[in-house]
């Protein structure tokens, strides 16, 4: 249970609301916010999740547009977020986990039954659900530009968890990305995650999982980074070249975590045109 943020509570009556507030005040280091009804409390949680989903969708769109117009999204984001009213999120290969991909559909279900179509929520969900495919398209184009075909290549995938620094793989975009690799005919895929020790979806796809980075990279023609783990934050292009034993390995970094410490030219990142990487 998250204890670093205020707990939202309510009750079926004043007494139950007070008891809930009293209980959580002993746990939450950030206090308790008591709302007037259970419905309002539930909707506040859904609204927070929907806000994040929409924000991530906007960031993903701007990141892809940045590639087209030739600017670095991360530089643009930092400047835009210097203003107190701007909170652009980081882009990525999709949105996973048990909350954000699901909450919008709770809202859609209720609102459509009431005769209201939440178009922005549906559009944002559509954008984020297609991000594994958008990431895959960029990776495939990158490989083709260097004369490689996915079906003939040995590919390493770094990151199986749905977000960084967790072992949770529920609704992870990595599953969709790897499934696309398989659908394109790739026969040699190995996945790495420093925290995930087993994954049912990977087993179904027939893709081995390792926690040894050297094993994941050795002999690979290309590697794609899908999860922003802290364990990857010090990973350099030189490290990848050394571990893979391939001085020409292609690196596609969808979460902007790999450090290019040797001006390596065979690396691309989501949200950054190749010419400025």
Protein Blocks (a to p, Z undefined) as FASTA:
>chain_A
ZZkbccddddfbfklmmmmmmmmmmmmmnbpaddfbfklmmmmmmmmmmmmmmmmmmmmm
mmmmmmmnopafklmmmmmmmpmkbccdcddfbdedjklmmmmmmmmmmmmmnopacfkl
mmmmmmmmmmmmmmmmmmmmmmmmnopafklpccddehjbfbehiabfghiaklmmmmmm
mmnopabdcdddfkbgbdfklmmnopacdfbfklmmgopabdcdfbdcfklmmpcfklmm
mmnopakbccddfkopaccfkopabbccehiafklZZ
